[in-house]
Amino acid sequence: MAGGAKTIDINILGRSYKIACEEGEREALLEAVAYLDGKMGEIKKSGKVNGTDRIAVMAALNIAHEFLATKLGNGFDIGQAKRRISSIEAKLDEVLARQDKLF
């Protein structure tokens, strides 16, 4: 385990797991766990897929499809948005630095 990693207990589809989690990433991980648990619960409730392994694979496929649809232009590209925000921040920092020199 990395220096800042701690083991936390999570629960997915009624099963408990211990996983390593870096310091500061706990909330994001718990959101991911809740999202995955919800997807798997929906698939289980549909009754069309039996077995935890098959439910996990179907949930993974659904989540991968959602991710790729978003990434490939059918939705919001988070990576591109982060790059644009970083670019805007750099420009703002540059302009503000010039302003500071005026006073």
C-alpha atoms as one frame of an Amber mdcrd trajectory, in Angstrom:
protein
   0.000   0.000   0.000   1.197   3.510  -0.740   2.158   5.832   2.100  -1.137
   7.757   2.171  -3.374   4.770   1.462  -5.699   3.356   4.088  -7.966   0.332
   3.960 -11.688   1.067   4.010 -14.698  -1.210   4.053 -17.217  -0.894   1.250
 -20.423  -2.732   0.446 -21.544  -3.566  -3.082 -24.696  -5.566  -3.714 -24.733
  -6.818  -0.150 -21.132  -8.022  -0.169 -18.386  -6.418   1.915 -14.956  -5.618
   0.517 -11.806  -4.082   2.003  -9.986  -1.832  -0.425  -7.060   0.564  -0.312
  -7.859   4.229  -0.691  -5.461   7.156  -0.907  -5.833  10.013   1.572  -8.157
  12.640   0.156  -9.860  10.284  -2.303 -12.292   8.657   0.117 -15.345  10.722
  -0.859 -14.788  10.165  -4.593 -14.338   6.452  -4.004 -17.518   6.253  -1.935
 -19.403   8.058  -4.721 -18.081   5.497  -7.214 -19.104   2.660  -4.899 -22.619
   4.093  -4.549 -22.893   4.527  -8.328 -21.709   0.978  -9.027 -23.932  -0.469
  -6.309 -26.910   1.388  -7.799 -26.182   0.116 -11.319 -25.754  -3.434 -10.095
 -28.940  -3.165  -8.020 -30.907  -2.006 -11.086 -29.635  -4.961 -13.105 -30.419
  -7.399 -10.291 -33.956  -5.992  -9.888 -34.634  -6.402 -13.602 -34.354 -10.156
 -13.060 -32.845 -10.657 -16.506 -29.322 -11.414 -15.257 -28.464 -13.979 -12.588
 -25.257 -14.267 -10.604 -23.128 -11.564  -9.074 -20.339 -12.032 -11.632 -22.695
 -11.549 -14.561 -24.367  -8.568 -12.884 -20.916  -7.004 -12.323 -19.963  -7.520
 -15.974 -23.241  -6.018 -17.207 -22.818  -3.037 -14.867 -19.232  -2.558 -16.083
 -20.409  -2.637 -19.702 -23.177  -0.124 -18.998 -20.802   2.224 -17.182 -18.161
   1.885 -19.932 -20.824   2.680 -22.527 -21.927   5.777 -20.575 -18.325   6.905
 -20.245 -17.495   6.421 -23.916 -20.704   8.105 -25.051 -19.769  11.119 -22.954
 -16.129  11.082 -24.017 -16.818  10.629 -27.730 -18.932  13.731 -28.154 -22.437
  12.567 -27.349 -22.106  14.387 -24.069 -19.712  16.357 -21.902 -15.958  15.660
 -22.189 -14.593  16.239 -18.691 -10.963  16.035 -19.803 -11.450  18.737 -22.393
 -13.287  20.918 -19.894 -10.433  20.566 -17.382  -7.884  21.514 -20.052  -9.910
  24.582 -21.020 -10.311  25.616 -17.379  -6.548  25.262 -16.843  -5.905  27.376
 -19.922  -8.318  30.060 -18.725  -6.760  30.015 -15.249  -3.294  30.483 -16.770
  -4.510  33.446 -18.816  -6.187  34.972 -15.766  -3.031  34.527 -13.696  -1.012
  36.228 -16.422  -3.406  39.179 -16.650  -3.634  39.522 -12.874   0.135  39.442
 -12.578   0.350  42.350 -15.041  -2.295  44.206 -13.015  -0.273  43.736  -9.812
   2.717  45.417 -11.474   0.608  48.526 -12.084   0.161  49.183  -8.373
